[in-house]
Each structure stands twice: as C-alpha cells, then as structure tokens.
C-alpha cells in the first residue's frame, strides 16, 4: 500500500523509508544510475590532487565525474550513499554484515568502521542506493560484491529534512 501511495505522489527517485531494504525492494545497478553530490565530488577531486593519491584513485574519481549524475547536496535522495553516510552491507556470498561510514581518506580507520571513499569498496559504494549490489576489486584482485542492506545515517537527509 505504501509503495502504491509513493508512486502516486512522489517521483520514483525518492523513497520515504529507505533505511532498510527487503529482498523485494532490492535494486540492480542497471535500474539505478549513480548519484553523487557536487560537493562530495569537489572534495574527492581535492583529495586526488594530494601527493599521496595513486593513479588508480585518480582514475576512479575521474570515472565518477564522467558517469555519475551530479546534483546539489539538497537534491540527493535519502536512499543514496554519500560521504559520511553510515551503511550496513554484506558480501554477496557471505552472511557477514559490515557497518561502515564512508569518509575522506584522512579520516579512514577500517578498525573503527570508517571506510575511505578512495578505497575500492568506498568508491564502489559512493552514489549507490540502498538495496543495490556494488562490485569492487581490492588490491588482492578478487572481485567482491556487496549488497547495501541499510542506510543507517545519511547527512544530507538529516540536514535538509524540514
């Protein structure tokens, strides 16, 4: 019933209750384009201009810039992973759940659950939606698929909700 009412009154990109995703709500990457805020992209571009940035990180950010739908922060739907978003996800072939907050590289601390946006998993998650499966290839070379199970906190939604 709620989904029916949403489809009548809300644009498809906006979901009222994105925090958790059931199997029936799962979205595939083909159904969703990556959405990234202009301010997140600008800050990531500043990060890749630092001497510590790798050529791979520069290439990943350039790919985001070329392929993502860039929007103002107040236009980010509440079910999209942005910088400083806390998510719950699981490896596609595992029952293990991870709780990560997507952060800029200088704040990264994997033990604390702070995942760098310039890591392979972080760049894959940026702009993805709750329910979506993302694919990343860490330095080990083994491809990993993560399913975004829940968005626990997304700063844009909290900040712009009135």
LINHUCOR-V838631 format. One record per residue. N is the residue number from 1. RES is the residue in one letter. PHI is phi in whole degrees, -180 to 180 (* if undefined). PSI is psi in whole degrees, -180 to 180 (NA if undefined). NEAR is the number of other C-alpha atoms within 8 Angstrom. Layout:
n,res,phi,psi,near
N,RES,PHI,PSI,NEAR
N,RES,PHI,PSI,NEAR
//
This chain:
n,res,phi,psi,near
1,X,*,-47,4
2,X,-61,-45,5
3,X,-59,-39,6
4,X,-64,-45,7
5,X,-64,-39,8
6,X,-61,-42,11
7,X,-67,-24,9
8,X,-79,-33,6
9,X,-115,-14,6
10,X,-122,146,8
11,X,-59,151,7
12,X,-59,-28,6
13,X,-73,-12,5
14,X,-107,128,9
15,X,-121,133,11
16,X,-69,-40,6
17,X,-124,75,5
18,X,-86,-6,11
19,X,-60,-38,9
20,X,-124,154,9
21,X,-128,128,12
22,X,-92,168,8
23,X,-60,-31,6
24,X,-75,-17,5
25,X,-91,-8,7
26,X,-57,135,10
27,X,-112,150,11
28,X,-101,155,9
29,X,-56,-32,9
30,X,-65,-26,5
31,X,-83,-12,6
32,X,-135,130,9
33,X,-91,150,9
34,X,-68,132,11
35,X,-119,124,12
36,X,-132,139,14
37,X,-75,146,12
38,X,-59,-37,10
39,X,-70,-38,8
40,X,-62,-45,10
41,X,-62,-43,11
42,X,-60,-42,8
43,X,-71,-36,8
44,X,-67,-38,11
45,X,-64,-36,10
46,X,-65,-38,8
47,X,-65,-38,10
48,X,-78,-8,13
49,X,-89,-3,7
50,X,-78,153,7
51,X,-61,-23,5
52,X,-80,-12,5
53,X,-70,143,10
54,X,-95,161,7
55,X,-59,-34,6
56,X,-65,-41,6
57,X,-66,-41,11
58,X,-61,-44,11
59,X,-64,-40,8
60,X,-63,-44,10
61,X,-68,-39,13
62,X,-63,-36,8
63,X,-65,-43,8
64,X,-60,-46,8
65,X,-60,-38,9
66,X,-80,-26,6
67,X,-115,-21,7
68,X,-82,156,11
69,X,-82,114,8
70,X,-94,128,9
71,X,-136,163,10
72,X,-66,149,9
73,X,-53,-35,9
74,X,-77,-2,7
75,X,-103,2,6
76,X,-73,125,13
77,X,-64,152,9
78,X,-70,-11,11
79,X,-101,17,11
80,X,-106,138,12
81,X,-78,120,14
82,X,-120,180,14
83,X,-63,141,10
84,X,69,16,9
85,X,-83,135,13
86,X,-97,126,12
87,X,-126,163,14
88,X,-121,126,13
89,X,-142,167,13
90,X,-138,145,13
91,X,-63,138,12
92,X,-56,-34,9
93,X,-103,23,5
94,X,-143,154,6
95,X,-89,-8,6
96,X,-66,132,6
97,X,-108,139,8
98,X,-113,141,7
99,X,-116,111,9
100,X,-125,150,11
101,X,-114,126,11
102,X,-80,119,15
103,X,-130,167,12
104,X,-73,156,12
105,X,-53,-36,9
106,X,-70,-14,4
107,X,-106,1,8
108,X,-68,135,10
109,X,-157,96,9
110,X,-58,-38,7
111,X,-62,-30,5
112,X,-92,0,5
113,X,85,16,9
114,X,-99,103,13
115,X,-95,125,14
116,X,-65,134,13
117,X,-66,-17,14
118,X,-97,6,11
119,X,-81,160,10
120,X,-56,-42,10
121,X,-69,-42,12
122,X,-61,-46,12
123,X,-68,-29,11
124,X,-71,-34,11
125,X,-79,-31,9
126,X,-59,123,13
127,X,87,-6,12
128,X,-80,167,14
129,X,-115,157,12
130,X,-55,130,17
131,X,96,-15,15
132,X,-80,151,12
133,X,-103,129,12
134,X,-115,155,12
135,X,-119,134,10
136,X,-137,160,10
137,X,-128,99,11
138,X,-70,174,11
139,X,-55,-25,5
140,X,-65,-19,5
141,X,89,-8,6
142,X,-83,124,7
143,X,-71,132,8
144,X,-122,136,10
145,X,-110,126,11
146,X,-113,136,11
147,X,-102,126,12
148,X,-81,108,15
149,X,-85,-35,13
150,X,-159,149,13
151,X,-107,113,16
152,X,-87,-31,9
153,X,-156,130,8
154,X,-130,114,14
155,X,-57,-39,9
156,X,-61,-42,11
157,X,-64,-43,11
158,X,-68,-43,8
159,X,-70,-40,6
160,X,-96,-7,7
161,X,-71,129,5
162,X,-127,NA,2
//
